[in-house]
Amino acid sequence: MTVRHDGITAEWLGYATLRLEGDDTVVYFDPGRYGVLTGEWEPDTPGIGHPPTQDYAPKDGDIVCVTHIHHYDPDGIRRVAAEDATVVAFEGINVHATDRDLDRLADLDYEVRKVGMEADLLVDDVPIWTMPAYNHEDGPNVNDDGSPIHPKGIGCGFLVALDDTRVFWPGDTDVLDGHAELDVSLFVPSIAQNYTMNRHEAADLAEAMDPDLVLPMHYNTFTSLEADSGAFAEDVAKRGVPVVLDEN
């Protein structure tokens, strides 16, 4: 399903992968992981899961944004990135901090621009801003030892103005101070029950932010990310905020 909004198109391809297309530019957020672009992923619970895209490798992306190490997938980037693409990646991505065998950002055959948690830049005439993305130390998204699953400094979220339409993917984060004040047209939050803001918190933020449209993603990839998207959509709509689900 392709969602058309304010002159651009948006398509959730599974997990955290979102494709945006404007008049002349294609932007991807967090492409790959868990087989969502290869068709190899199978949900661990029947009835759970956004269907993966079968062998998706269009290589049409002009800009590829990567929020943090958990969503860094070099194969996914290579599947979506055009030959002259620019990869905009959080500066703290460290392949030695994971048990996955990953190429370094420096090994990718693209221009790579590393960004911090509060950056602003222009890529192919597309303004991009980054925001902090992390879990609160006193919140529910913590490890067994009480440390945040996503500590401050692990990653960022992205606000992209594509053809003057401002799209916000907050990344793997709780709701943070400043989110509600952002000027956003298309809000694409996670509504998973773990690791990020949940559907109730995302609905509260959508009401406070008041975007032109909400498109949730990053849910139902596996059991720990389960969410009732229908209940979320109903909740948001009752608050007077337009919402759409990209589901098969």
N, C-alpha and C positions, 0 to 999 in steps of 0.2 A: 504494500500500500504506500502511495506517495501522498504526502500532505502538502497542499498548496496554500501558501500564506503570504500575503503582502508582497507578491512579486517573486518570491523564491519558492523552492520545493524542499521538503525535508522528508527523509526516510530513515526510520530506525531499522538497522540491519541485524540487531541482536546484541545482547549484553550492553556494553557502553558505546557501541559503534553507531554514529549518526552521520548521515550524508546530507549536505546542504548544496543546493545548486542555485546560482543566480544567473544573471544574463550571460556573464563571461567567465565565471569562476566557480569551481567546485571545491568545497571544504569538507574534510572529514574530521570527526572527533574520535579518538581512541579506537582505531580499527583493530579487530582481531580478538584473539584469545578464545579458548574453549570451543574452537571449531566453528564459530558462528559464520565464518566466511568460507569454510571448506565443506560444510555439510557433514562433518565428522562428529559433531557434538550430539549427545543424547541426554535429555534431562534425566535426573536420577529418581524422579517421582512421576508416575503417569499423570498427565493433565497439567504438568508444570512445564513451562518453557515457551519462549518465543521461537518459532521455527527458524532454524539456521538457514542462511543463504547458501545455496548449492554452488560450490566452486566459483565464488565471486572474486573476480580479478580484473576489473575494468581498466585499471591504471589511468584513471582520468582525474585524479585529485591534484589540484593546483597547490592546496595548502592542507597539511595534515597536522592536527594538534594532538598532543599527548600529555595527559594530566599528571601521570606518576608511574612508578615502576610496575604496579599491579596491572596497569593497562598498556604497558609497553610491550609490543609484539612486532619485532622486525619483519616477520613474514607477512603479517597483516598490513603493515605499512607498504611493503613492496607490492602487495596485491592491489592496493588502491591508488598509490602515488603515480602521477605522470613522471616522465623522464626528467622534466625540469621542475619538479615539485620542490616546495620549501616545507621542511618539517619544523614545526614550532613545538619544542619539548621542554618540559620542566627541567631546570638545571640540576636538580637533585637526583635524577635517574641514575642509579648505580647498579650495573649488572652483577656486581660481586655481592650485592645484598640480597640475592635471590638464589634459589636452588635450580632455577631454569637456566638452560644453556642459551644465552642470548648474545647476539652481536652488540657491540657498543654503538652508541649514537655516531661516533666518529667513523665507524665502519660502513655506515649507510652511504649509498651513492647519490645523495641529495644534499642540497644546501640545508644545514641544520642551524636553527637559531634557538639558543637556549634562553629560557626566561625564568625569572624568579616569581615570587608570589604576588608582587604588585608591580607589574610591568605594563608598558603600553608601547606598541610598535605598529608599523605599517608594512604589510606584506602584499605585494601585487595590488596595491591601492585599497586593500582591505584593512581597516583599523581593527586591532586586536588588543584587548586588555586582559590581564590575568588577575585573579582574586585568590586569597588564601583558601585552602581546602584541608580540613582536618576534623578530627573528632574531639569533643570536649573531654578533658581529664575526668570530670565528675559526671559524665553522661553514660548512656547504656552501651555505647560501642567501644568496649574495652576488652583487653585480653584477660586471661585468668589471673595474671599478676596485678591487674588494675591499670595497666598502661593503655593509652589509646591505641586502637587498631591502626588508625591513621594519625600519627602524632603531627603536631604543627611542624611544618618544614618538609613534609613528605611529598607534597604536590600542590597543584593549583587548579582552579577552575578557569574557564575561558568565556569571555564576552566578545562576540564577533559581530561587526557591523557589515553585513553582506548586502550590497545594493541598498544601503541605508536601513536595512531591517536588522535590528539588534537581537541576536540569539545568545542565550545564556545556558551553558552546560556547567553546573557548579562542580562537577567531579565527585569524588568520594569524600563527602563532607557532611557534617551536621549543619543545621542552619546557623549562620554566623552573623555577628553585628555587621551591618552595612548591606547585607543581601537585599533587604526590603526596600532600600533607597535606590537600587539600581534602575535605570531606565531600560526596560526590556520589552521587546515586542513578542518574541517567541521564547518561552521558558520551558526547558527540557530537564526536569528534575529526575533524580532517582526516587522511587517510592518503595524501595525494598525494605523488608522488616529488620534487616541487620546491616551494619557497616556504614550506613549513610542515614540521612534524614529519612524517616518513614513516611507513609502516605498521609498521615494526619499532620505531621510537621510540614510536609511539602504543600499540603492544602492551605495551611495557615499562612505559609510564605507566599503562595500564589495570591491569596486574598490581599495581603499587605503590599505585595509588589504590583499587583493589578496589571499584568501583561495583557497584550491583545489576544494571546492564545497560549495554552499549556499543552505540551505533548510529553507525557511521562515516558521514561525508558529505564534501562538498567534494572530490570526486575524479572523474576521467574526464569532466570537462567538455570538456577538449581534451587533446592529446597530452602536454603538459608536466605535466598533473595526473594522468596515468595511474597506476593502482594496481591490484594484484591483490587485490580485496576478498575473494575466496574464501580466499586464503592468509592474509589478515589475520584473518578470522573463525576459521579453523582454529587459527591461532597463539594467539589470545586464548582460545578455548575450551579448548585444551590446558593453559592456565595456570589453569583453574578459574573463569574469569570469564564470565558469560553474555553472549552477543553475538547481534545480529540484523542482517540486511541488509535495507534498504528498496530493493529493486531490482525492475524489471519484466523 
